[in-house]
């Protein structure tokens, strides 16, 4: 097996375990050491980073295809990252991971973005690649204003589970109206 093919296979396996199965690099390092493979966390990161650079055109194409979706789901959650470079002009202090799922041509495309942008801002970046001739997509999300992809037009379909929670919270005070 050639070195390039071995490198690509190793990078693919490390990335799959890390991002596909959620195994942290330090656990991979311990597993690899049991197999007699000395592969420190920093080296694993370098291998995955090099592979990511080669896969960037694939990522960009996934975003382009996702932008064409008829139905888009988006949401974000706060995130903790030990070391995240911050621009001096950046007033935001929080970090978020936004999940965006697009339904297009019978396929689901799931994407995750981590950084200072909220889900709506990340969705707006995706929609920037949408074909102009397409009708606005349906956007399924909770009713937070930060989920809106300004300035893009969408058919907003707020999450019914989030709306139901508000009724559950006040049902004891207003049983007839809530029912």
URVENWO-V570438 format. One record per residue. N is the residue number from 1. PHI is phi as a letter, one per 20 degrees, with the letter a starting at -180 (999 if undefined). Layout:
n,phi
N,PHI
N,PHI
This chain:
n,phi
1,999
2,f
3,f
4,f
5,f
6,f
7,f
8,f
9,f
10,f
11,f
12,f
13,f
14,f
15,f
16,f
17,f
18,f
19,e
20,e
21,d
22,m
23,e
24,f
25,g
26,f
27,f
28,f
29,g
30,f
31,f
32,f
33,f
34,f
35,e
36,n
37,d
38,e
39,c
40,f
41,g
42,f
43,f
44,g
45,f
46,f
47,f
48,f
49,f
50,f
51,f
52,f
53,f
54,f
55,e
56,g
57,f
58,f
59,g
60,f
61,f
62,f
63,f
64,f
65,f
66,f
67,f
68,e
69,f
70,e
71,c
72,c
73,d
74,b
75,a
76,c
77,c
78,f
79,b
80,d
81,c
82,f
83,c
84,c
85,f
86,c
87,f
88,f
89,e
90,f
91,e
92,f
93,d
94,e
95,c
96,c
97,d
98,d
99,d
100,c
101,d
102,d
103,d
104,b
105,l
106,m
107,d
108,d
109,d
110,d
111,c
112,c
113,c
114,d
115,r
116,e
117,e
118,e
119,g
120,f
121,f
122,f
123,f
124,f
125,f
126,f
127,f
128,g
129,e
130,f
131,f
132,f
133,f
134,f
135,f
136,g
137,f
138,e
139,d
140,d
141,a
142,f
143,e
144,f
145,f
146,f
147,e
148,f
149,e
150,f
151,e
152,f
153,e
154,c
155,e
156,f
157,c
158,f
159,f
160,f
161,f
162,f
163,f
164,f
165,g
166,f
167,f
168,f
169,f
170,d
171,g
172,f
173,e
174,c
175,f
176,f
177,f
178,f
179,f
